[in-house]
Amino acid sequence: MPIWKYPKIEGIDESRVAKAVIRDAPISFKESYEVCKLLRGMMLIDAKDFLRRVVELKEAVPYVRYKLSIAHRRGLSKRWKRWGSPIGRYPVKAARYILELLDNVENNAIVKGLNGEKLKIVHVAAHRGYYLKRWVPRAFGRATPRFKTHTTIEVIVAEV
């Protein structure tokens, strides 16, 4: 079993930081990576609003790394000038799990005595989890793969 630890964030007081993690969520690592890339550095309230719009299929997530054979979305490169990619999708399942994680980290911050409106996402990362390989027997001696991927996502917010 691996040993998970939160990364050390330089220059930030540990008493002004809240952390949360979701382990082995049954979501795609590639979609989680693309969503986490966008959330890094955002204010927590803005990130939660963005994820709600993704779940409602009102705003797409630009894909930068895992982008082969994906359609272009109108206005995506203008909205996210930093990434400049018109290629995007609506990763609803990943957005729901990450939204739940952001709710958890906000509750952890409030319990710790931090102001929920001044929280900024300092660190968010997606890590590959275990990969279940299953096979469904079919007719004439064949088999169909039923693979399931899992992802661990960690987030650290700091009061600004």
ZIBEL-V906475 format. One record per backbone hydrogen bond with DSSP energy under -1.0 kcal/mol. NH is the residue of the N-H (numbers start at 0). CO is the residue of the C=O. Records with the same first field share a line. If there is no record, write none. Layout:
BEGIN
NH: CO ; CO
END
This chain:
BEGIN
15: 12
16: 13
17: 156
19: 154
21: 152
24: 150
26: 24
31: 27
32: 28
33: 29
34: 30
35: 31
36: 32
38: 34
39: 35
40: 120
41: 38
43: 118
46: 42
47: 43
48: 44
49: 45
50: 46
51: 47
52: 48
53: 49
54: 50
55: 51
56: 53
57: 52
58: 52
60: 88
62: 86
66: 64
72: 85
75: 72
78: 74
79: 75
83: 79
87: 70
88: 60
91: 89
94: 90
95: 91
96: 92
97: 93
98: 94
99: 95
100: 96
101: 97
102: 98
103: 99
104: 100
105: 101
106: 102
107: 103
108: 104
109: 105
110: 106
111: 107
113: 108
119: 157
120: 41
121: 155
122: 155
124: 153
126: 151
128: 149
131: 147
135: 143
137: 141
141: 138
143: 135
145: 133
147: 131
150: 24
151: 126
152: 21
153: 124
154: 19
155: 122
156: 17
157: 119
158: 15
159: 117
END
